Amino acid sequence: MAFENLSERLQKALRNLTGKGKISEEDINAASREIRLALLEADVNFKVVKDFIKTIKKRALGAEVQESLTPGQQVIKIVDEELTKMMGETAVPLNKAPHVPTIIMMVGLQGTGKTTTVGKLANRLMKTENARPFLIAGDVYRPAAIDQLKQIGDQLKVPVYTEPGEKNVPKIVEDGLAEAKKHHNDYVIIDTAGRLEIDEPLMKELEEVKAVAHPDNILLVVDAMTGQAATGVAKGFDDRLDVTGVILTKLDGDTRGGAALSIRAVTGKPILFTGQGEKLTDLDVFHPDRMASRILG
Ligand code: GDP
């Protein structure tokens, strides 16, 4: 399960407090030290951890006595609330265009699960909104990516727009959008090229695609298993493209949780969905409050 190490460590740190009738400053300091180590070990960004601990200590020491809760339960409640806040409070929905189609541009590094996630998102929109999505294959440098998207399209019975041999991605996107409008599709999802790392030609191309597509959503796909590195990547993409949100993939294989916990705090951008497996149905809405409760057990 995702977060298992962090979950275990935090629960252990807080368990010491639960039985106590009264909590001293030293108890809070000891618990804070454990929480700090647990978060750092989970690969949460250092500054995020520092701010978090400062807030926890301040709130725990100044906590008002609530008759219904023991002092230990109060500290757990504070940690729960602050973890939730760190991840962004409540679930954030996709932006909807005032007139169809709503345009979603997917960006991210190669191998993060971008193409798979295009399929997952299309599937989700069909299931939850009865939508008719239209996919555009804009990753022209990796022929396998186009074939992969076509296969996903066949599986879902969703149209996939391609222009074989064409390397001008903004042109493909413009043509694809015209096609989608002609057929009154309500969502267009644009798959774009990924690289092994952020580079100038990639960013320039993505900026050009953004300029022609006017997307309602720019969703950055990042791999949870890369931990804090994912946070750096998110910042890099966001600085250039002003992304609207993040999809965190491979959470099923992430035992640490650093990316899920840091991305919102570092970039200010919400995580909308998480990928929890390789199947097209493995995409979930991200609920920070539920995630925090799950971590704390
Ligand atoms: P792209 O290069 O970013 O387009 O990545 P792909 O969509 O080709 O995905 C790369 C690999 O990651 C594939 O083997 C996918 O099946 C796998 N993958 C994608 N999302 C998830 C996920 O949420 N969980 C797991 N376990 N694997 C995933």
Residues whose N, C-alpha, C, O or C-beta is under 5 A from the ligand:
A	BS01	GDP	L109 Q110 G111 T112 G113 K114 T115 T116 T117 T249 K250 L251 D252 G275 Q276 G277 E278 D282
